[in-house]
Amino acid sequence: MKKASMSQLKNSLSSFLNLVREVIRVAVYDKGGIVAWIVPPTKDSLSVKERIAALNRAGLVELPLAKIPKKLPKPVKTHSKGSVVQALLDERRHGR
């Protein structure tokens, strides 16, 4: 295990990442306490989809109910020469 302060990590990030590539864990300290660990990924690391599913099961994120459309609806063209408020009221009265 290697120790590094936040300033050391900031100034020598690539050398610390090289250590991690060699399977050496790095403890990051700030004000005397550990604030983070930099560790190499494990073979059983989850994919992004698997992590999101696990967060959903834990109730930490909520998945969308429907897919987001790839195309957004076209902007509404107003025929009135009045204000934006009047155009909004007209749209609400008559629909799109």
N, C-alpha and C positions, 0 to 999 in steps of 0.2 A: 504494500500500500504506500502511496505517495501522498504527501500533504502539500497544499498550496493555498495561499491567501487569495482573495479575490483579485487583488492588484497583480500578483504573480501570474494568475491564470489569464487575466486580461492581456498582460504583456507577452506571455509565452504560450498562447493557446495551442498552436500547432505542435509544440514539443510535448505538451501534456496529452494531446490527442494521440500522438505517436506512442506514448506510454500505454494508453488505453488499448491501442491496437495490439500491443504486446501482452494483453490481458493483465495489465496492472491497474488496479482501482485507484482513483484519485479522490481524496477528501478535500472539499473546498471549505475554507474557514473564513469567517468574518466576525470580527470583534470577539475572538476567542472560542467561538462555537462553530460546529459544522452546520453549513447551510445547504450543502448539496454533495452528492456523490456522482462522479462520472465513472461509469462502468461499461465494459463492452457488452454488446447485445448477446443474449443467450440463444441457443438453437431453438428453444421453445418459445421465443418471443412471439407475441400475438401480432397478427396483421392489423391494419387500421380498422377494417370492418369488424374483426373479432373484438378489438378494444372498444369500439363504439357499442357493439352488442352487449359487452360486459357492463359498460357504464349504464346502458339502458336498463339492464336487468337489476342493477343496483339502485335504480331510480335517480341517478345523477344527471342524466340527459333524457330528453324526450324526442323521439324520432318523429319526423313529419308524417302526417296521415296520408298525404298524396304527393306524387312527384311534382317537382317544380316544372312548369311548362318551359320548353326551350324557346318558344316564341311568345313574346308578350303582346297583349292586344294593342292595336294601333291607337294612337292618341285620338281623343274626341275632337272633332272639328266643330267649332261654334259658328253659328250663322248670325248670331246677334252682334251688334256693334256696341253693345253696352259693356258693363263691367264683368269681371270674372265672376263675381257673386251672382249676377243676373244669369250668366251662362250656366252656372252650377244649378241654380233654381230651375232653369229651363230643362236641363238634363234630368233632374229629379222628377219633374212633371211628365216629361215625354219619354224618358228612358233613352238608351243609346240608339 
